[in-house]
Amino acid sequence: MTNNQSHFETYMAAWSESDADKQLASLKEVLAEESTYLDPTTSQKMKGVEAIQSHIRQAQVMIPGLNIKLKHFETHHDVSLAEWELCSGGAVMAKGKSFTRYSEEGKVVETVGFFAI
């Protein structure tokens, strides 16, 4: 497993973590402080670890039992493409892809999610 994949899996697990302190610790471990996040539900890029966590917490309220399962991961250089399923209560609610860019230190600096809403 590459460092990019390990960091991305930690990031995805943070979406399922219900304990806010544990979630924030996981996000700080793998996200660069200036990291950005954008998906079809956001009106603009989320900037910074705390803003990204806030978006995740809102998603968890809207989708009880939110769990993201990584289905496929490809990486080269400082980028990756992941395919995943967003689940709730064991049911697949959405399928999507994420494009992610990493810093020289291997931290996530940008994630763009694609899925139907």
Residue, then its C-alpha position, 0 to 999 in steps of 0.5 A: m500500500t502506498n503512503n497516498q492510499s494509507h492517508f486516503e483510507t484514514y481520511m475516508a475513515a474520518w467520514s465514518e467516525s462519530d467521535a468528534d475528537k477522534q475524527l479531528a485527530s485523524l483529519k489533522e494526521v492526514l490533511a494539510e492545514e490549507s487542505t481544500y474540499l469540494d463536492p456537488t453539495t458544497s457552494q464553494k471549496m471548504k478550506g482548512v481542517e476545521a471547515i472540512q470537519s464541519h462539512i463531514r459532521q453535517a453530512q453525518v447528521m443528514i445521513p445517520g450511520l454514514n459509512i464510506k467504503l473504498k472500492h478502488f484506488e489508483t495513484h501516481h506521483d502526487v495524485s490519486l483517484a478513488e472509487w467509493e460507496l457511501c452507505s447508511g445502515g448497510a444500504v448503498m446511498a451513493k457511488g462516487k469518485s474522489f480526485t485527491r492531490y498530496s503535498e510533498e510530505g504526503k498530506v492531502v492538500e485537495t480533494v474533489g468528490f464526484f457523485a450524483i445528488 
